[in-house]
Amino acid sequence: MTEVIPHWLTKQADLSPDSIAIELDDGSTVTFNTLKVKSQRFAKQLANIGATEGDHIGILSTNQVPMIVAIHALSYLGAIGVLLNTRLANEELNYQLKDAEVSILLTADDLKETAKTLDVNNIQSFSDIVAQPEEQVTLKTELSLDDTFTIIYTSGTTGFPKGAIHTYGNHWWSAIGSALNLGLNQDDKWLISLPVFHVSGLSTIIKSVIYGMPVYLFEKFNAKTVHQAIMDKGITIVSVVTVMVQRLLEQLKDDSYPNTLRCLLLGGGPAPRPMLESAKEKNVPVFQSYGMTETASQLVTLSPKDALEKVGSAGKPLFPAQLKIAEALDGTIGEILVKGPMVTKGYFKNKDANEESFDDGWLATGDIGYLDDEGFLYVVDRRKDLIISGGENIYPSEIESVLSGMEQIKEVGVAGRTDDVWGQVPVAFIVTNQEVSEKEIYKYAGNFLAKYKLPKEIHFVKELPRNASNKLVRNKLIYLI
């Protein structure tokens, strides 16, 4: 029997109508009741242009209130939201629009003209929809946890992107698992500057209505404004990736964050240990986590009680997730396999990928890691980023972690380059914040790394390639040569 719950936004609007759902940096706010009213109205206006239950509706937008309204509106219609990365090229967007069978594309007002060049017939800006009359349709009062709510495409660095299907149940259990780990405080306020079109941002929008918690929303990450918000606005939790933490630590200098900040939730891959140690010294509460698009955000998170003792670990699987290590590559190191009600039921229209990735409910993540004696997960790298040099496994994140310990180095990325003798060799791409020579870098690295792990080339660059979530995109590094 399918499990059904009351519509989560309607329920929260009934429980806490005047509580703040969204807060913006300009001081404006949206209550849960206002968000419900706007979303229900938007749903009826969407119905007026022909949107119905089961339709795949694309959303192309940066972080803003109308985007959140649109996402909730789709849940009232029973339509499926296909969240699109605003930084993709037209060719990439067209692939996803076609693959996901999108019938209507909703855009931020300032992106409509750009969207007109895409291969989709029905393009509507948020303002276009708001100007429509309301169709008298019956809106959803309940949500079936088995029903599909959203589709988000994976990065596609190994072949074409795959549309990860998220059910209402995936989002529900992701929120519950997070709350059981981090706890819920009455004064919680979660800052989001990561894109809502990515699963980390989207999951926090869903957590907001399930928890009755305000989200402090930024259109994009800016170290200065995010730092100031943490200092002044009662922020308790911030979703971050490594480069964001680095920039925030630079802003903080010798100052301290207020006690109201209880968690910088760090995702997006392995983090450099020197950065984690620096955060620990400054009493900045960085909790590593591990998750992916397919797991509806974090699946493993370091709990507050373990944060200081297990620096470098992503923690243990959240309730009720499961995790195991398979195909050991270096003794105990192998591919991470995950299972649980927050894990996608599959990729949209992609039988081959589903057969390759799933086995008896277990999802092969493509990430490499190991468990320590107490069952804490340490994520080593993406399997596709592994460098095999002369038969030896080299993990780019290990080299990056070591080099980031040099005070002259601001950012570093490492990738494998094809080599006739060794098969592959590591190459480092470095952004400096003060002058440093290759000789000094090699001398420093030689104290921590075996000779075969030392980069065979060092390239000084102005910036590293990053995606919309500010995560390092290693497969683009080699093109900087």
Secondary structure, DSSP 8 states (H G I E B T S, - for coil): ---EEE-HHHHHHHH-TTSEEEEETTS-EEEHHHHHHHHHHHHHHHHHTT--TT-EEEEE--S-HHHHHHHHHHHHHT-EEEEE-TTS-HHHHHHHHHHTT-SEEEE-GGGHHHHTTSS-SEEEEHHHHHTS--------SEEETTSEEEEEE---SSSS--EEEEEHHHHHHHHHHHHHHH---TT--EEE-S-TTSHHHHHHHHHHHHHT--EEE-SS--HHHHHHHHHHS---EEEE-HHHHHHHHHHHTT----TT--EEEE-SS---HHHHHHHHHTT--EEEEEEEGGGTEEEEE--GGGTTTSTT--BEE-TT-EEEEEEEEETTEEEEEEESTTS-S-BTT-HHHHHHHEETTEEEEEEEEEE-TT--EEEEEEGGG-EEETTEEE-HHHHHHHHTTSTTEEEEEEEEEEETTTEEEEEEEEEESS---HHHHHHHHHTTS-GGGS-SEEEE-S---B-TT--B-GGGGGGG-
